[in-house]
Amino acid sequence: MTTVALRDVTKIFSDGTVAVDALSLDVADGEFMVLLGPSGCGKSTVLRIVAGLEDPSVGAVLLDGELANDMPPRDRGIAMVFQDFALYPHMTVGDNIAFPLRLAGVEQDRRGERVSDVAGALGIGEVLARRPGQLSGGQRQRVAMGRAIVRRPGLFLMDEPLSNLDSGLRAELRAEISGLVRELGVSTIYVTHDQAEALTMADRVAIMRKGVLQDVGTPTQVYGRPATLYVAAFLGSPRMNLLEASVYAQLDRHVALDLGAQTLYLPWDDIRSRVVAHYHGERIVVGIRAESLTPVPPDQPGDVLRGRIRYLEHHGHESLAYLDIGATAVPVDEMGAGPVEPANGGAGRGRLGQFVQRLSGRPAPAPVVETARASVLSDPGRHARRPAELAVRLAPYPAISAGQSLAVAVRLDALHFFDDRGDRIDAGWR
């Protein structure tokens, strides 16, 4: 099968749009790699560059270790599956699946055998004589998969193949696709904006934002120890609680995380305390996932946050309570809004320049005068301070309502810490 290596790949379109920015990524032989991110983040452009449908402006594409920048798509041993199925409406299902074999000059008898084998594996053997217009959405997607599989490629490229299907069918097909691809042992790059698809299907996940790779790792790694604040907020439902905290270290005792109206105390024997203590007197971001909060009696001592329920959401299998705990939320969606311009139009360096460089992949311009530090934390001069709504998981339809008080114990070992640029404070393990 095929290995893929992208080396500092950048794609700039003719209108100046930077779709992909200095991306380096490796896909191992037989690996299922998922590119995850919101619409417009550059993930489909990466797929088209690997396929040879787009040329990189800068950088190298290596297939099995060989430079493929100038290799035509037909010679790359790649099969693509698209969001819109791309089936020929005048052909039968069998002819659609057999079409790439016919182009390759495979004899009719052998074509029939391979089409039969693939259709049987995909559960569409009984519809080979029908046309695409007579099929359901799930069947059409299976036909598109069959047309890709029948070629026996070295690499699958899948561009949001399930996004047009309903949620039940998506769950069914993602299990089928994942199992089939692993059974075939074919290297796969799968593009999606759906985190459920990414976390359930992938061997590794690469999260992108505005053309820049934010994090890459196994589903457990990117969810459990996200490299950036953006990844922390993007993965998980409900979104990770992200709170401003002022750090006050008392050596050999604890590190106090002042959330505003309440404080958490990180014990000094927690290895993370030594790292967080370096931010004494500064503000950082503390991340708490809903599953790390447990409702407790209101008078329980220890690592407990107390608040009033603003509103409840009932999801059948669980309920979510959103608490006002007197803390300030971090506006993650405002990350990367660009540098603050001084009066003379210069741009700052230092931590601001590093922030710009991390998002864009390019050095920030030299400063003319000192400017504000780029920060994802609230600055009363720039953003209205936003009260936090702490998401807590509860049993289905609990005997509690909006306006009532609730206390929750916090798992300190499950806290996440990020600096004011949005980088993980204790990310040195990578």
C-alpha positions, 0 to 999 in steps of 0.5 A: 500500500501507499505511504504519504508524506507532506512536507511544508505544503502551502497552497495560495490561490490566485486571489491571495487566499492561503488555503493550506499553510506550511503543512507537514504530515505523514500517513503510514502504510495502511493507516486511517488518517482523518483530517478534521476541522470546520468548513473552509479550514483547508482539509479538502484542499489537502486531499486534492493536493494529494490526489494531484487535482491541485498543485502545491504553491510550495512544498513537496508531496511524497508517495512511497517516498518518491516526489509526486508533485509533477505526477499526473493523478492517474499514475498515483494509484489513488481512488477518491470517494466524494460527498456527492457520490458522482455516479453516472445516472444513465449506467446501472450500478454494476456498470458504475462499479465496473467503469474504472476497470473498463477504462483500465482495459480489464477483460469483461469476465474478470470485471464481472467477478470483481464487481460481484465480489465488491458488491457482495462485500458492500451488501449491494449485490441485489441492486446491480441492475438498477440505476442510481436514481432508484437507490437510497442515499446509503446505497448510492454511497455504497456504490461510490465506495465500490467503484473506488474499492474495485480498482484495488488502489494503494490509497483511498481519499474520502471527502466527507462521504457521509455528510449528505446522509441522515444520522442513523445511516451515517453511524451505520456506514462509518462502521462499515467503511472503517471495518472494510478499509482495515480489512483491505489494509489500504492507506486512507485519508478521510476528510470530515467536519464531524468529530464523532466520525473522526474519533470513532474511525481514525487511527490518527486525527489531524485537526486543522484551522485556517489552513494550519495544522493544530494537533495530530495524534490518536483520538485518545491523545487529541481528546485527552491532551489537546495541544491547543485551546482551539483543539480543546474547544473543538473536540467534545460535546458539550464543549470543554469548559474554558475559564480564565484563572489568575495563578497564585503559587505558594511554594511547597503548599499549592497553586491557587487558581482564582476563577473570580468568585471561587478558587481551586487549589492544585496540590504542590505534589501534583507534578503540573503545579511546578509548571503552572507556578511559573505563571504566578501573578498572570492569567491562564486558561483552565479547561474542565470537561463536563465528565470531570464534574460530579454533583455533590451535596452542597456542604461537601468540602474539598475541590468543589465549585458551587453555582446557580443553574442558568438552564437545563438541556435534556438529551434523553440519555442525559441532561446538561446543567449550565451553572453560573459560578462567577467565572469568566469564559474564554472566547475561543472563536476570537482566537486568531482575529489578527494583531492589534494595530498601533496608531502608526500601523506597526505590528508587535513581536514577542508573544504577539508575534509568536501568536501570529506566526503560529497561526499563519506560519509566517514571521510577524513584521518587525515592530515600530512601537510596543503593542498589546500582547496577543491574548485569548483572555478577555481584555476589557478594552477589547472584548466584553467579559463573558460570564462562564456557563459551566456545563455539567452532566446529570442523570436524565430528567433530574429533580432539579430546575433552572434557578436552583443551586448545585455543587460539583466536585472537580477532578483536579487530575483532569484539568487542562491548562493553556497559556494566553496564546492558546498553547497547552502549558504542559504539552512538553510530553509531545 
